[in-house]
Amino acid sequence: MKVSIAMTTYNGAKFIEKQLDSLRLQTLVPDEVIIIDDGSTDGTIDIVNKYIFNWRLTKWSFKVNEKNVGWLTNFHDAIKETTGDIIFFCDQDDIWGEEKISKMVSCFERNLSVNVLSCRMNLINADGKKIPDNPVSLPFNSKDSRSLVPNKITKKFLYSISPGCTMAIKRNMFEVISRCSAYEKIPHDSLYWKIGSMMDNAYILDEALINYRLHNNNASNPSDKLDNNIKGLTLREKEIDRSRMNIQKILFVYKELPISAQSPEIINSIEDIISFCDIRKTFIRKEYRNLYKYYYKYKEYYRNRRMFIGDFLCRLKAMD
């Protein structure tokens, strides 16, 4: 299988060289590395150009956008530039384990039903040191270490997120999804992970193969502390609306897939989750009056108990 890496950069000079090292030193060398910079002003462009030249990386391609298009568009553009059978998504500030490509490609080769694959990850800080006992909730848990685990649709599906830096997809997933009209309006990681799960071909390799760096400039941060769940009514409603809009777009893409790839049961499940978003707003606005009935009826839709407590505290504030 031909292996491609789609990588985007923007003002990542502080960390990018270590990431480039980790790509170059993979035990299974990628057939192509596509890097698109979105108009960096901090020296990132010079670092990448010099790196490719000094190491004579003839299979690496580097392009700089004429104007800033934003991370969402830039990543979709990078994926479109790839030609491989397997496409890995890559951020600029992490560090890949040297066997990340080889182990994930092996999973694709041995399991034909896998079209979207994610691995586990270790968390590191800005200095590259591992973060011990971090209270992060990630959808990567199984009793059998290093097993291949299917990601199933549950009532918590709205929060089923696999960071793009842990993911790889088969080319056929890109080819099918890219025929849908709205796909480029959805973040690439959420798009492929959720659509893959809805098609019953998204899996988790339960082995940490990447060091995910947490720092102030992360585009996404998997932190799930209670403090992050305590917000005012307006901000809470905006977050619910964003989640609702995202899952609506994903359902729209799913409905545009070939009929053979769709399931009425999955559509009903997603529409049920969309309905919960509206019900949740009635709860925090105190329009849903029976607290106990609400909790026992809808607790399975929440990511965790901390998230519900955040809604409850928001509701109390709204009652003041």
LINDAJO-V908538 format. One record per backbone hydrogen bond with DSSP energy under -1.0 kcal/mol. CO is the residue of the C=O (numbers start at 0). NH is the residue of the N-H. If there is no record, write none. Layout:
# LINDAJO-V908538
CO/NH ; CO/NH
This chain:
# LINDAJO-V908538
1/84 ; 1/85 ; 2/30 ; 2/31 ; 3/87 ; 4/33 ; 5/89 ; 6/35 ; 8/37 ; 11/14 ; 11/15 ; 14/18 ; 15/19 ; 16/20 ; 17/21 ; 18/22 ; 19/23 ; 20/24 ; 22/25 ; 31/4 ; 32/60 ; 33/6 ; 34/62 ; 35/8 ; 36/64 ; 42/46 ; 43/47 ; 44/48 ; 45/49 ; 46/50 ; 47/51 ; 48/52 ; 49/53 ; 50/54 ; 51/56 ; 55/57 ; 56/59 ; 58/32 ; 60/34 ; 62/36 ; 69/73 ; 70/74 ; 71/75 ; 72/76 ; 73/77 ; 74/78 ; 75/79 ; 76/80 ; 78/81 ; 84/170 ; 85/3 ; 86/168 ; 87/5 ; 89/7 ; 94/210 ; 96/99 ; 97/26 ; 98/102 ; 99/103 ; 100/104 ; 101/105 ; 102/106 ; 103/107 ; 104/108 ; 105/109 ; 106/110 ; 110/113 ; 114/169 ; 115/202 ; 116/167 ; 117/204 ; 119/208 ; 121/211 ; 122/130 ; 123/213 ; 124/127 ; 128/124 ; 133/135 ; 137/139 ; 143/146 ; 146/205 ; 148/203 ; 153/156 ; 155/158 ; 156/159 ; 158/160 ; 162/165 ; 163/166 ; 165/118 ; 166/88 ; 167/116 ; 168/86 ; 169/172 ; 169/173 ; 170/174 ; 171/175 ; 172/176 ; 173/177 ; 175/178 ; 176/179 ; 181/184 ; 182/185 ; 186/190 ; 187/191 ; 188/192 ; 189/193 ; 190/194 ; 191/195 ; 192/196 ; 193/197 ; 194/198 ; 195/200 ; 196/199 ; 200/114 ; 200/115 ; 201/150 ; 202/117 ; 203/148 ; 204/119 ; 204/206 ; 205/145 ; 206/119 ; 208/96 ; 209/121 ; 210/94 ; 211/123 ; 214/217 ; 225/228 ; 231/235 ; 232/236 ; 233/237 ; 234/238 ; 235/239 ; 236/240 ; 237/241 ; 238/242 ; 239/243 ; 240/244 ; 241/245 ; 242/246 ; 243/247 ; 244/248 ; 245/249 ; 246/250 ; 247/251 ; 248/252 ; 249/253 ; 250/254 ; 252/255 ; 253/256 ; 257/260 ; 258/261 ; 262/266 ; 263/267 ; 264/268 ; 265/269 ; 266/270 ; 267/271 ; 268/272 ; 269/273 ; 270/274 ; 271/275 ; 272/276 ; 273/277 ; 274/278 ; 275/279 ; 276/280 ; 277/281 ; 278/282 ; 279/283 ; 280/284 ; 281/286 ; 281/287 ; 282/285 ; 288/290 ; 289/293 ; 290/294 ; 291/295 ; 292/296 ; 293/297 ; 294/298 ; 297/300 ; 298/301 ; 303/307 ; 304/308 ; 305/309 ; 306/310 ; 307/311 ; 308/312 ; 309/313 ; 310/314 ; 311/315 ; 312/316 ; 313/317 ; 314/318 ; 316/319
